[in-house]
Amino acid sequence: MKKITALLVALLVLAGCSDARVKPASNDTIFTVGNQTVTETQLFEVMKRQDNGATVIQNAEQSVTKDINDPSIEEAAQAQLAEAKSILGDQFPLLLEQLNMGSEQDYLDKVVYPTLKMEFLVKQTIEADFDALVKEYQPRKANILQTQTVDQANEALTRIQAGEKMEDVAKDVAMANSQYTGKSAIYNLKGTQFPSPISQFMNQQQAPGLSGALKDETNGTAYIVEIVETDANKFKDDLLNQWKKDQALTKTYRAKVFSDNNFKVYDKDILDAITASYPGYLA
């Protein structure tokens, strides 16, 4: 994988050695308004002060993902392009003009592909740590049903033990507006705030199995928990897709992608901004 070894190498050069700062390789005038002139150096200094390293991170993402290719990326990119064109209709060419893009391919190359490629790379990095993450997060595939009363839970339990699916039973007895409706889902024991009866059963049950009616003493409701699978390898694809949507986890692994690829910054001001805004990104 290509390493990130410099900051905007094509545009910037180092100035000095101690507390180094970078500057544009040229200082051409970008635009004028009346008698006011704005140069490349002036614009660059504004960027450094105001965007907290975001421009640098964006460019670095394009560098680190440049060689990432997968059929799923192309499929998703075309779907996003079609969706944007469908939503915007006749306004889509105006969007391209506002973004200073001359074609749909520019839009794909500069907006869509970098994001999709970074998501793909983050997912690959998470998958490489799969065993360690399973040990840490202890995922379980389970069905959980909440009922208004213990009697309803016992009735539901009798039907489930007789062979009915919990999700079907839930249609008759699930408590209104509960998040636990008997549907199969993946739960991480680490980081998930369960009601106490659910938490106790989930942590004690180390193999697939069905609980009894678990009364919640705080509100009188009850739960039934069916652990369907504890071997994460058997629901690996679903688990990886779920982890990919976990903002905290993907933030950690996005930083890991950068640090693993030897991301370095050579400008003191930008270094300070990235250290504050993107902790963990620097090698």
Residue frames relative to the residue before (quaternion, step in Angstrom):
aa qw qx qy qz dx dy dz
M 1.0000 0.0000 0.0000 0.0000 0.00 0.00 0.00
K 0.5069 -0.6730 0.4441 0.3048 3.54 -0.87 0.92
K 0.3509 -0.7506 0.5271 0.1886 3.58 -0.91 0.94
I 0.3790 -0.6648 0.5852 0.2679 3.53 -1.20 0.62
T 0.0126 -0.8533 0.5202 -0.0349 3.60 -0.39 1.17
A 0.7973 0.1207 -0.0909 0.5843 3.60 1.20 -0.10
L 0.4766 -0.6695 0.4980 0.2768 3.50 -1.28 0.34
L 0.8282 -0.1614 0.0720 0.5318 3.57 -0.58 1.22
V 0.0513 -0.8735 0.4831 0.0320 3.53 0.92 1.00
A 0.6856 0.5126 -0.3050 0.4174 3.57 0.88 -0.84
L 0.7623 0.4010 -0.1995 0.4673 3.58 1.14 -0.57
L 0.8005 0.3335 -0.1211 0.4830 3.55 1.04 -0.75
V 0.1157 -0.7690 0.6219 0.0917 3.55 -1.21 0.55
L 0.5428 -0.6221 0.4515 0.3384 3.57 -1.14 0.60
A 0.1178 -0.7662 0.6272 0.0749 3.53 -1.12 0.72
G 0.8246 0.1059 -0.1017 0.5464 3.58 -0.44 1.18
C 0.4464 -0.7071 0.4947 0.2365 3.53 -1.33 0.15
S 0.7517 0.3304 -0.1972 0.5357 3.60 0.96 -0.82
D 0.8096 -0.0175 -0.0514 0.5844 3.59 -0.78 1.07
A 0.0185 0.8680 -0.4957 0.0220 3.54 0.93 0.97
R 0.1496 -0.7344 0.6538 0.1043 3.51 -1.27 0.60
V 0.2966 -0.7252 0.5835 0.2137 3.56 -1.18 0.50
K 0.1044 -0.7742 0.6212 0.0625 3.52 -1.26 0.44
P 0.6198 -0.5323 0.3985 0.4167 3.60 -1.16 0.41
A 0.5446 -0.6331 0.4428 0.3265 3.55 -1.07 0.74
S 0.7630 0.1494 -0.1254 0.6163 3.56 1.26 -0.36
N 0.2691 -0.7632 0.5646 0.1626 3.57 -1.24 0.25
D 0.1266 0.8229 -0.5400 0.1236 3.55 0.85 1.00
T 0.5356 -0.5929 0.4924 0.3452 3.53 -1.27 0.45
I 0.3036 -0.7647 0.5446 0.1628 3.57 -0.85 1.01
F 0.7727 -0.1959 0.1297 0.5896 3.57 0.95 -0.86
T 0.2075 -0.7441 0.6153 0.1569 3.53 -1.32 0.24
V 0.0921 -0.7461 0.6564 0.0624 3.53 -1.25 0.63
G 0.7963 -0.0556 -0.0112 0.6022 3.55 -0.31 1.23
N 0.7669 -0.2871 0.2370 0.5227 3.56 -0.68 -1.11
Q 0.5394 0.6133 -0.3979 0.4178 3.58 1.30 0.23
T 0.1088 -0.8021 0.5869 0.0216 3.59 -0.77 1.08
V 0.1440 -0.7732 0.6133 0.0724 3.57 -1.01 0.86
T 0.1830 -0.8042 0.5618 0.0645 3.56 -0.76 1.11
E 0.6972 -0.4490 0.3495 0.4361 3.55 -1.32 0.17
T 0.6555 0.5174 -0.3200 0.4475 3.59 0.92 -0.86
Q 0.6564 0.5104 -0.3188 0.4549 3.58 0.92 -0.86
L 0.6665 0.4979 -0.3032 0.4647 3.57 0.92 -0.90
F 0.6404 0.5283 -0.3227 0.4545 3.56 1.00 -0.82
E 0.6563 0.5063 -0.3169 0.4609 3.61 0.94 -0.80
V 0.6226 0.5189 -0.3388 0.4779 3.59 1.06 -0.72
M 0.6339 0.5328 -0.3275 0.4550 3.58 0.96 -0.88
K 0.6615 0.5190 -0.3176 0.4383 3.59 0.87 -0.93
R 0.7154 0.4707 -0.2628 0.4445 3.57 0.93 -0.90
Q 0.8088 0.3746 -0.1482 0.4284 3.57 0.95 -0.83
D 0.7523 0.4185 -0.2627 0.4358 3.63 0.96 -0.52
N 0.4018 -0.7730 0.4347 0.2283 3.60 1.29 0.23
G 0.7338 -0.4449 0.2327 0.4577 3.56 1.02 0.78
A 0.4265 0.7401 -0.4510 0.2588 3.60 1.25 -0.09
T 0.6461 0.5214 -0.3279 0.4508 3.59 0.98 -0.78
V 0.6357 0.5227 -0.3212 0.4685 3.55 1.03 -0.80
I 0.6530 0.5097 -0.3094 0.4669 3.58 0.91 -0.91
Q 0.6452 0.5310 -0.3215 0.4454 3.59 0.94 -0.87
N 0.6829 0.4712 -0.2849 0.4801 3.57 0.93 -0.90
A 0.6422 0.5226 -0.3243 0.4575 3.57 1.01 -0.76
E 0.6085 0.5498 -0.3491 0.4534 3.59 1.05 -0.72
Q 0.6511 0.5084 -0.3177 0.4655 3.57 0.97 -0.83
S 0.6460 0.5210 -0.3190 0.4577 3.57 1.07 -0.70
V 0.7290 0.4524 -0.2606 0.4428 3.57 0.75 -1.02
T 0.7379 0.3960 -0.2353 0.4933 3.61 1.14 -0.51
K 0.3481 0.7918 -0.4605 0.1994 3.57 1.29 -0.03
D 0.7747 0.3563 -0.1821 0.4896 3.58 0.93 -0.87
I 0.4630 0.6689 -0.4534 0.3642 3.59 1.25 0.23
N 0.0992 0.7849 -0.6028 0.1033 3.56 -0.77 1.07
D 0.1775 0.7558 -0.6162 0.1327 3.55 -1.03 0.84
P 0.5745 -0.6109 0.4063 0.3629 3.63 -0.94 0.77
S 0.6243 0.5579 -0.3500 0.4201 3.59 1.02 -0.70
I 0.6104 0.5527 -0.3470 0.4489 3.59 1.12 -0.64
E 0.6663 0.4972 -0.3011 0.4671 3.56 0.89 -0.93
E 0.6427 0.5250 -0.3213 0.4562 3.58 0.95 -0.85
A 0.6838 0.4778 -0.2833 0.4732 3.59 0.90 -0.93
A 0.6312 0.5426 -0.3332 0.4429 3.59 1.03 -0.79
Q 0.6755 0.4858 -0.2992 0.4671 3.57 0.89 -0.89
A 0.6246 0.5313 -0.3338 0.4649 3.57 1.10 -0.70
Q 0.6565 0.5023 -0.3097 0.4699 3.59 0.98 -0.82
L 0.6335 0.5246 -0.3277 0.4648 3.57 1.00 -0.82
A 0.6662 0.5006 -0.3031 0.4622 3.58 0.88 -0.93
E 0.6485 0.5171 -0.3189 0.4587 3.59 1.00 -0.80
A 0.6468 0.5186 -0.3171 0.4607 3.59 0.96 -0.88
K 0.6767 0.4874 -0.2926 0.4678 3.57 0.92 -0.88
S 0.6413 0.5249 -0.3229 0.4571 3.56 1.06 -0.74
I 0.6872 0.4817 -0.2827 0.4646 3.57 0.93 -0.89
L 0.7620 0.3998 -0.2035 0.4670 3.56 0.84 -0.99
G 0.2188 -0.8114 0.5166 0.1637 3.57 1.14 -0.52
D 0.8448 -0.0721 0.0860 0.5231 3.57 -0.82 -1.07
Q 0.6086 0.5723 -0.3517 0.4222 3.59 1.25 -0.30
F 0.4970 0.6820 -0.4320 0.3183 3.59 1.20 -0.28
P 0.6460 0.4935 -0.3495 0.4658 3.68 0.86 -0.73
L 0.6143 0.5403 -0.3446 0.4603 3.60 1.10 -0.67
L 0.6175 0.5378 -0.3380 0.4639 3.56 1.05 -0.75
L 0.6434 0.5160 -0.3217 0.4651 3.57 0.92 -0.89
E 0.6535 0.5136 -0.3130 0.4596 3.57 0.96 -0.84
Q 0.6623 0.5072 -0.3028 0.4609 3.57 0.97 -0.87
L 0.6991 0.4398 -0.2549 0.5028 3.58 1.14 -0.67
N 0.4192 -0.7223 0.4443 0.3243 3.56 1.36 0.08
M 0.4594 0.6487 -0.4588 0.3971 3.55 0.98 0.94
G 0.3588 -0.7891 0.4689 0.1695 3.53 -0.79 1.03
S 0.8141 0.1213 -0.0400 0.5665 3.59 1.19 -0.28
E 0.6583 -0.4773 0.3978 0.4250 3.54 -1.34 0.16
Q 0.6159 0.5531 -0.3521 0.4369 3.58 1.07 -0.69
D 0.6013 0.5436 -0.3515 0.4683 3.58 1.08 -0.69
Y 0.6438 0.5269 -0.3102 0.4601 3.55 0.97 -0.91
L 0.6548 0.5005 -0.3073 0.4758 3.59 0.95 -0.86
D 0.7106 0.4883 -0.2687 0.4295 3.56 0.81 -1.05
K 0.7850 0.3725 -0.1736 0.4635 3.57 0.93 -0.90
V 0.7692 0.3396 -0.1790 0.5109 3.59 1.13 -0.58
V 0.7890 0.3819 -0.1883 0.4430 3.55 0.67 -1.13
Y 0.7039 0.4927 -0.2896 0.4218 3.58 0.67 -1.08
P 0.6542 0.5217 -0.3557 0.4163 3.68 0.76 -0.84
T 0.6669 0.4978 -0.3078 0.4611 3.59 0.95 -0.85
L 0.6872 0.4825 -0.2864 0.4615 3.58 0.86 -0.96
K 0.6535 0.5104 -0.3161 0.4610 3.58 1.00 -0.80
M 0.6468 0.5068 -0.3268 0.4669 3.57 1.01 -0.75
E 0.6260 0.5242 -0.3338 0.4711 3.58 1.02 -0.77
F 0.6461 0.5203 -0.3115 0.4635 3.58 0.99 -0.85
L 0.6765 0.4933 -0.2903 0.4634 3.58 0.93 -0.92
V 0.6279 0.5211 -0.3347 0.4714 3.59 1.02 -0.78
K 0.6503 0.5093 -0.3213 0.4632 3.58 0.96 -0.86
Q 0.6267 0.5279 -0.3326 0.4668 3.61 1.01 -0.77
T 0.6691 0.5048 -0.2947 0.4589 3.57 0.97 -0.88
I 0.6227 0.5142 -0.3291 0.4894 3.56 1.07 -0.73
E 0.6590 0.5189 -0.3124 0.4458 3.58 0.92 -0.91
A 0.6187 0.5470 -0.3458 0.4455 3.59 1.06 -0.70
D 0.7292 0.3737 -0.2144 0.5317 3.60 1.18 -0.58
F 0.2408 0.8382 -0.4747 0.1185 3.57 1.29 0.23
D 0.6948 0.4873 -0.3009 0.4351 3.60 0.73 -1.01
A 0.6603 0.5003 -0.3085 0.4674 3.58 0.97 -0.83
L 0.6616 0.5024 -0.3062 0.4649 3.59 1.00 -0.81
V 0.6119 0.5368 -0.3490 0.4644 3.59 1.05 -0.72
K 0.6536 0.5102 -0.3105 0.4648 3.56 0.94 -0.87
E 0.6890 0.4848 -0.2751 0.4632 3.57 1.01 -0.83
Y 0.7958 0.3508 -0.1651 0.4652 3.60 0.75 -1.07
Q 0.2060 -0.8266 0.5009 0.1532 3.61 1.26 -0.38
P 0.0479 0.8351 -0.5455 0.0526 3.62 0.59 1.08
R 0.0964 -0.7685 0.6313 0.0385 3.52 -1.21 0.69
K 0.2744 -0.7036 0.6205 0.2115 3.55 -1.11 0.66
A 0.1344 0.8233 -0.5280 0.1595 3.57 -0.54 1.14
N 0.2826 -0.6832 0.6375 0.2165 3.51 -1.42 0.31
I 0.0250 -0.7965 0.6041 -0.0093 3.58 -0.86 0.93
L 0.0772 -0.7934 0.6038 -0.0039 3.55 -0.88 1.05
Q 0.1395 -0.7700 0.6181 0.0748 3.56 -0.98 0.91
T 0.0990 -0.7835 0.6123 0.0378 3.55 -0.96 0.95
Q 0.6269 -0.5676 0.3841 0.3704 3.56 -1.24 0.43
T 0.8094 0.1270 -0.0386 0.5721 3.58 1.07 -0.74
V 0.6211 -0.5262 0.4257 0.3951 3.56 -1.31 0.30
D 0.6139 0.5550 -0.3528 0.4366 3.60 1.02 -0.75
Q 0.6493 0.4994 -0.3183 0.4771 3.59 0.96 -0.81
A 0.6346 0.5254 -0.3316 0.4597 3.58 1.02 -0.77
N 0.6577 0.5030 -0.3151 0.4638 3.60 0.95 -0.81
E 0.6332 0.5173 -0.3317 0.4706 3.58 1.02 -0.76
A 0.6556 0.5039 -0.3032 0.4737 3.55 0.97 -0.88
L 0.6351 0.5472 -0.3240 0.4385 3.56 0.99 -0.85
T 0.6320 0.5354 -0.3267 0.4552 3.59 1.00 -0.84
R 0.6726 0.4897 -0.2952 0.4698 3.60 0.97 -0.84
I 0.6457 0.5155 -0.3192 0.4642 3.58 1.01 -0.81
Q 0.6680 0.4958 -0.2978 0.4682 3.58 0.96 -0.88
A 0.6485 0.5058 -0.3122 0.4756 3.58 1.21 -0.45
G 0.6946 -0.5111 0.2562 0.4367 3.58 1.29 0.03
E 0.5172 0.6275 -0.4363 0.3851 3.60 1.22 -0.07
K 0.4937 -0.6402 0.4976 0.3143 3.56 -1.15 0.61
M 0.5703 -0.6213 0.4136 0.3431 3.54 -0.99 0.85
E 0.6366 0.5470 -0.3347 0.4283 3.57 0.97 -0.85
D 0.6600 0.4900 -0.3087 0.4786 3.60 1.07 -0.71
V 0.6369 0.5194 -0.3216 0.4702 3.57 0.99 -0.82
A 0.6241 0.5838 -0.3295 0.4013 3.54 1.02 -0.85
K 0.5684 0.6092 -0.3866 0.3953 3.60 1.10 -0.57
D 0.7174 0.4339 -0.2411 0.4888 3.58 1.16 -0.59
V 0.8406 0.2506 -0.0785 0.4738 3.59 0.96 -0.82
A 0.4612 0.6980 -0.4628 0.2932 3.64 1.16 -0.18
M 0.4949 -0.6565 0.4842 0.2993 3.56 -1.00 0.86
A 0.5427 -0.6397 0.4379 0.3234 3.57 -0.92 0.89
N 0.8590 0.1365 -0.1301 0.4760 3.55 -1.10 0.87
S 0.4418 0.6687 -0.4829 0.3527 3.59 1.18 0.39
Q 0.4597 -0.6653 0.5097 0.2936 3.55 -1.17 0.57
Y 0.6749 0.4613 -0.2798 0.5034 3.57 1.27 -0.31
T 0.0764 0.8435 -0.5151 0.1315 3.55 0.01 1.37
G 0.6562 -0.5611 0.3065 0.4006 3.57 1.16 0.51
K 0.5271 0.6379 -0.4147 0.3786 3.60 1.26 -0.08
S 0.5437 -0.6177 0.4628 0.3296 3.54 -1.13 0.71
A 0.1061 0.7821 -0.6047 0.1068 3.56 -0.94 0.94
I 0.4098 -0.6714 0.5542 0.2722 3.54 -1.32 0.31
Y 0.0717 -0.7992 0.5967 -0.0004 3.54 -0.82 1.04
N 0.2773 -0.7182 0.6106 0.1857 3.56 -1.02 0.82
L 0.4218 -0.6997 0.5034 0.2814 3.58 -0.75 0.97
K 0.6772 0.4234 -0.2853 0.5298 3.58 1.06 -0.70
G 0.8434 0.2288 -0.1689 0.4559 3.52 -0.93 0.92
T 0.6430 0.4823 -0.3410 0.4875 3.61 1.25 0.02
Q 0.2773 -0.7715 0.5546 0.1428 3.57 -0.76 1.05
F 0.0543 -0.8083 0.5860 -0.0145 3.55 -0.14 1.32
P 0.5485 -0.5149 0.5120 0.4145 3.57 -1.26 0.24
S 0.6792 -0.5564 0.2960 0.3761 3.56 -1.04 0.78
P 0.6756 0.4893 -0.3372 0.4364 3.68 0.77 -0.83
I 0.6423 0.5071 -0.3244 0.4745 3.60 1.03 -0.77
S 0.6562 0.5303 -0.3134 0.4358 3.56 0.86 -0.97
Q 0.6595 0.5179 -0.3110 0.4473 3.58 0.91 -0.92
F 0.6861 0.4687 -0.2955 0.4715 3.59 0.87 -0.90
M 0.6633 0.5245 -0.3144 0.4314 3.61 0.86 -0.95
N 0.7058 0.4605 -0.2706 0.4654 3.57 0.97 -0.80
Q 0.6872 0.4719 -0.2881 0.4712 3.59 1.10 -0.60
Q 0.6901 0.4753 -0.2740 0.4720 3.58 1.07 -0.75
Q 0.1148 -0.8423 0.5263 0.0187 3.58 -0.31 1.23
A 0.7304 0.2964 -0.2054 0.5801 3.58 1.29 0.09
P 0.6668 -0.4706 0.3577 0.4538 3.61 -1.19 0.27
G 0.2908 0.7560 -0.5444 0.2178 3.55 -0.96 0.83
L 0.4156 -0.7039 0.5359 0.2112 3.52 -1.34 0.42
S 0.3791 -0.7220 0.5343 0.2226 3.55 -0.93 0.91
G 0.5090 -0.5519 0.5257 0.4000 3.50 -1.37 -0.13
A 0.6795 -0.3976 0.3602 0.5004 3.56 -1.22 -0.49
L 0.1572 -0.8157 0.5552 0.0425 3.58 -0.48 1.23
K 0.2265 -0.8061 0.5348 0.1137 3.57 -0.34 1.23
D 0.2760 -0.7229 0.6104 0.1691 3.52 -1.07 0.84
E 0.3205 -0.7968 0.4834 0.1692 3.57 -0.28 1.28
T 0.6074 0.5866 -0.3601 0.3966 3.59 1.15 -0.41
N 0.8350 0.1210 -0.0466 0.5348 3.61 1.06 -0.60
G 0.5473 -0.6666 0.3722 0.3428 3.58 1.28 0.09
T 0.5270 0.6092 -0.4323 0.4052 3.60 1.23 -0.03
A 0.2708 -0.7628 0.5652 0.1591 3.57 -1.29 0.08
Y 0.2294 -0.7686 0.5874 0.1080 3.53 -1.28 0.51
I 0.1264 -0.7097 0.6785 0.1415 3.48 -1.37 0.41
V 0.1002 -0.7968 0.5954 0.0242 3.57 -0.85 1.00
E 0.0467 -0.7705 0.6355 0.0146 3.56 -0.88 0.98
I 0.1910 -0.7624 0.6087 0.1086 3.57 -0.52 1.16
V 0.2656 -0.8049 0.5200 0.1057 3.53 -0.51 1.26
E 0.8094 -0.0708 0.0949 0.5752 3.60 0.92 -0.87
T 0.1755 -0.7839 0.5889 0.0885 3.56 -1.02 0.86
D 0.5960 0.5419 -0.3644 0.4673 3.60 1.27 -0.21
A 0.3336 -0.7989 0.4674 0.1790 3.57 -0.17 1.31
N 0.5782 0.5951 -0.3825 0.4065 3.60 1.12 -0.51
K 0.6511 0.5318 -0.3122 0.4424 3.59 1.17 -0.52
F 0.7577 0.2027 -0.1786 0.5941 3.59 1.26 -0.15
K 0.1375 0.8606 -0.4784 0.1079 3.54 1.19 0.73
D 0.6775 0.5010 -0.3123 0.4387 3.61 0.80 -0.97
D 0.6631 0.4912 -0.3033 0.4764 3.58 0.92 -0.89
L 0.6526 0.5214 -0.3133 0.4516 3.56 0.99 -0.83
L 0.6552 0.5058 -0.3144 0.4649 3.59 0.94 -0.85
N 0.6456 0.5088 -0.3207 0.4705 3.58 1.00 -0.78
Q 0.6464 0.5025 -0.3190 0.4773 3.57 1.06 -0.71
W 0.6549 0.5009 -0.3142 0.4706 3.58 0.94 -0.86
K 0.6067 0.5710 -0.3527 0.4260 3.59 1.07 -0.70
K 0.7039 0.4410 -0.2524 0.4964 3.58 1.18 -0.57
D 0.5258 0.6234 -0.4079 0.4106 3.58 1.30 -0.09
Q 0.3779 -0.7794 0.4499 0.2174 3.57 -0.30 1.25
A 0.6620 0.5052 -0.3174 0.4536 3.59 0.91 -0.84
L 0.6824 0.4862 -0.2916 0.4615 3.57 0.91 -0.91
T 0.6805 0.4763 -0.3040 0.4665 3.60 0.87 -0.88
K 0.5934 0.5511 -0.3698 0.4554 3.60 1.09 -0.58
T 0.6474 0.5145 -0.3088 0.4699 3.57 0.98 -0.86
Y 0.7393 0.4213 -0.2385 0.4681 3.58 0.87 -0.94
R 0.5435 0.5585 -0.4119 0.4723 3.59 1.19 -0.30
A 0.6431 0.5035 -0.3119 0.4854 3.57 1.01 -0.82
K 0.6398 0.5363 -0.3243 0.4448 3.59 1.01 -0.81
V 0.5958 0.5594 -0.3572 0.4522 3.59 1.07 -0.74
F 0.6780 0.4894 -0.2903 0.4653 3.57 0.90 -0.91
S 0.7073 0.4594 -0.2839 0.4563 3.58 0.73 -1.01
D 0.6363 0.5280 -0.3309 0.4547 3.61 1.03 -0.74
N 0.7180 0.4171 -0.2389 0.5034 3.57 1.17 -0.59
N 0.5463 -0.6828 0.3723 0.3111 3.53 1.22 0.62
F 0.1566 0.8133 -0.5382 0.1563 3.58 0.99 0.89
K 0.0360 0.7959 -0.5997 0.0745 3.57 -0.76 1.12
V 0.1764 -0.7625 0.6151 0.0954 3.55 -1.17 0.63
Y 0.2362 -0.8233 0.5099 0.0802 3.55 -0.82 1.05
D 0.6266 0.4857 -0.3540 0.4961 3.58 1.23 0.23
K 0.4951 -0.7024 0.4249 0.2846 3.58 -0.68 1.11
D 0.6701 0.5061 -0.3131 0.4436 3.60 0.88 -0.87
I 0.6843 0.4622 -0.2805 0.4893 3.57 0.92 -0.94
L 0.5946 0.5669 -0.3541 0.4468 3.59 1.07 -0.72
D 0.6680 0.4949 -0.3005 0.4676 3.58 0.88 -0.93
A 0.6600 0.5178 -0.3071 0.4494 3.58 0.98 -0.88
I 0.6880 0.4696 -0.2869 0.4730 3.58 0.91 -0.89
T 0.6004 0.5529 -0.3592 0.4525 3.58 1.03 -0.71
A 0.7066 0.4504 -0.2580 0.4810 3.59 1.00 -0.84
S 0.7786 0.3855 -0.1909 0.4569 3.59 0.84 -0.98
Y 0.7885 0.2003 -0.0833 0.5755 3.60 1.15 -0.64
P 0.0273 -0.8344 0.5504 -0.0005 3.61 0.58 1.09
G 0.7770 0.3308 -0.2592 0.4686 3.57 -0.99 0.87
Y 0.5590 0.6313 -0.3861 0.3741 3.59 1.22 -0.22
L 0.6925 0.5077 -0.2911 0.4218 3.59 0.98 -0.77
A 0.5293 -0.6316 0.4659 0.3223 3.55 -1.05 0.82
